[in-house]
Amino acid sequence: MIPFSPPRIDEKSIQAVTEALRSGWITTGPRTKEFEKRIAAYCGVQRTIALNSWTNAAELALRWYGIGPGDEVIIPAYTYCATANIVKHVGAKPVLVDVLDDFTINPEAVRQAMNPRTKAIIPVDIGGLPARVAGIVKVAEDSCAWFSPAVNLRVGGSNPQMRLGRALVLSDAAHSFGARIGGKPVGGQADITGFSFHAVKNLTTAEGGALAFNLPAPFDTEEIYRWFNTMSLHGQNKDALAKTKPGAWRYDVEAPGWKCNMTDLQAAIGLVELERYDSDTLPRRKAICERYHAGFAQEAAIDRPLLKDAGREGSYHLYMLRVAKATEEQRDAIIAAISAKEVSVNVHFIPLPLLSHYRNTGYRMEDYPNTYQQYSREISLPVYYDLTDEQVDTVIAVVKEAVHAVMG
Ligand SMILES: *Cc1c(COP(=O)(O)O)cnc(C)c1O
C-alpha cells in the first residue's frame, strides 16, 4: 500500500526528542524559543511565536484584533474547516467568497464582499501555492475609508483596529511554509501569517503552529509578541521557565488568557525539520511533484495543478490534479478505482457549504460555482519525503488507468 502522507521520522528526530526528554525541560522553554528565532530568520520577519496549532494561533490573532459578535471575516469557500471555525469561535460571521482556477481566493470577490462590518480577511495558500496576498492587502487598504474600528477596544493597552485602520489580513499559510512570493519566503507579506506544523504538513512538530508578525509602523512587534506569549499562557506575566529562577515565584494575571503554548518536545522535532527543510525536504517534494507533472503532461483528461508562476512558487505540499470534464460521481468512481490498487489519495477540501454545520447555517454551494467546479474534479496524490520515484511511477500508472476506465 502507498500511504498518503506519513511524517518523516528518523533517528535524528528520535534523538532530538530523546535529548529534550533527558534535559528535564519538556514544556515551553529554550527549544521553543530557539525554534521561534529560526522560523523568523527563515521567513525574514522580526518575530514569530510558536504555539500548539494553526487553529489556536490564528484564533488568538482574531482575538488580538478584537474581533467578535457583529463582525465579519472574509474567507474562501474552498478551505479546511479550521479557517471558518475560528471565526465562529470568536462569535463573528464567516463570509464566504469564491476562488480562482488555481484554488486561491479571488481578490475581486473579496472586494465585492467588503463592508463596514468586515474586520479581517483570511486568504488560504491551498496546496502550498500562495494566494494573491498583495492583492488582498490592496483591497483592505482601498476600503479603509469606511473601515469602522471598535472604538472602545483595548487590547494590551492599545487599540489595534484604530492603529491599522483597515481589515486585518491574516494569511492561512498552513500549507505554505517555504513557499515564495516574488522570490521571498511566505511570512512577510500579510499582516500576520499562520503556519501549521500538524503531522501531515510539510514541516511538522507532530502538532503545532506559528504566527509570523509583519504589521506596519507604528506597531511594535516586540509588544505584539509579548501579548501573544502572555495570552497563550493564561495571561500570566511569567512563564514556567521564568518562574524557575530562585525567588521568582510571584506572578500576576493581566487578562484571562488562553492555553495554547508549544512544548519543547514539539520544538525539538521542529528544529530538526527546519534544519533540513531547504536542503532536503523541499527539494524532494518538488522532485515528486515535477515527476507527476511530467507523467501527466500528455494526458488530456488530467488538468495538472499550478506549481509556480511568474510571481509565486508553491511549497509542493499537495499535488492537486483535476480530472477534465469529470462529474463529482465520476471523480469518486476514479478514487475508488485508485484505492482498489492500494494507492491512497485524498480530496482537498470538501467546500464549507457541503459540510452539515455550514449548510445548516445558510451557506449554499450554488453561490460558489468555481469552488464546486474545482472540488468536484479534484484528487490529491501522495507527496512525502520517503516516497520513491518507483512509487511515484506506480501512482501515475494507477491514476491514468483509473481515469481512462471511468472517463473512457
Ligand atoms: C491543517 C490546516 C489548518 C489547521 O492546522 P492545525 O495546525 O491542525 O490547527 C488550517 N488551514 C488549513 C488550510 C489546513 O490545511
The ligand as a MOL file (V3000), in Angstrom:
LIG
                    3D

  0  0  0     0  0            999 V3000
M  V30 BEGIN CTAB
M  V30 COUNTS 15 15 0 0 0
M  V30 BEGIN ATOM
M  V30 1 C -4.1800 21.8520 8.5260 0
M  V30 2 C -4.8870 23.0980 8.1860 0
M  V30 3 C -5.2790 24.0050 9.1690 0
M  V30 4 C -5.2260 23.6800 10.6370 0
M  V30 5 O -3.9760 23.4790 11.1410 0
M  V30 6 P -3.8140 22.8670 12.6300 0
M  V30 7 O -2.3750 23.0880 12.9440 0
M  V30 8 O -4.1820 21.4160 12.5250 0
M  V30 9 O -4.7060 23.6040 13.5240 0
M  V30 10 C -5.8020 25.2250 8.7820 0
M  V30 11 N -5.9770 25.5280 7.4770 0
M  V30 12 C -5.6560 24.6580 6.5030 0
M  V30 13 C -5.8710 25.0650 5.0750 0
M  V30 14 C -5.1290 23.4100 6.8190 0
M  V30 15 O -4.8850 22.5130 5.8710 0
M  V30 END ATOM
M  V30 BEGIN BOND
M  V30 1 1 1 2
M  V30 2 1 2 3
M  V30 3 2 2 14
M  V30 4 1 3 4
M  V30 5 2 3 10
M  V30 6 1 4 5
M  V30 7 1 5 6
M  V30 8 2 6 7
M  V30 9 1 6 8
M  V30 10 1 6 9
M  V30 11 1 10 11
M  V30 12 2 11 12
M  V30 13 1 12 13
M  V30 14 1 12 14
M  V30 15 1 14 15
M  V30 END BOND
M  V30 END CTAB
M  END
